[in-house]
Amino acid sequence: MPQHWRGGFRVGSCATKVLRSLDPRVKDIRNYIKRGKLWDAFVADERPVLLIDEIDKADIEFPNDLLQELDRMEFFVYETGETVQAHHRPIVVITSNNEKELPDAFLRRCFFHYIRFPDPDTMRAIVEVHFPGIKHRLVAEALKLFTKSATCPA
């Protein structure tokens, strides 16, 4: 029975047999790739809606990379050598908090809809929807503190 020393450990034919007997799925890289939301949107059976939330918090290259993939309606998976093509063009909704500037090329391709910060009555109604029966005094105090902190300069 042949034996070898590697890194201070004896490796014999027994170890080789164990490695060869491993489930064949271990050797397939596809079993270790986690599909992302864009991939899921591209292979959806019906036209999907894709939400990309707070794009301004992503890496600086992300918006332009996303544009390229949405324009081509495909992307390449380097690990497997396959190209994923979109079955349907997704409806893409992107949000931003304007925390950092986005590339001009990206912004030229976007339709903007600004949603202003809700007034106190609207905020009170939102809280009531999520916490029915909450005490009005608690909501009033919380809104007073929140409004005060939201208007303070950073």
Helices and strands as residue ranges (DSSP letters): E 3-6, E 9-12, H 13-21, G 24-27, G 29-32, H 37-42, E 49-52, G 55-57, H 62-72, E 74-77, E 82-85, E 91-94, H 104-107, H 120-130, H 136-150
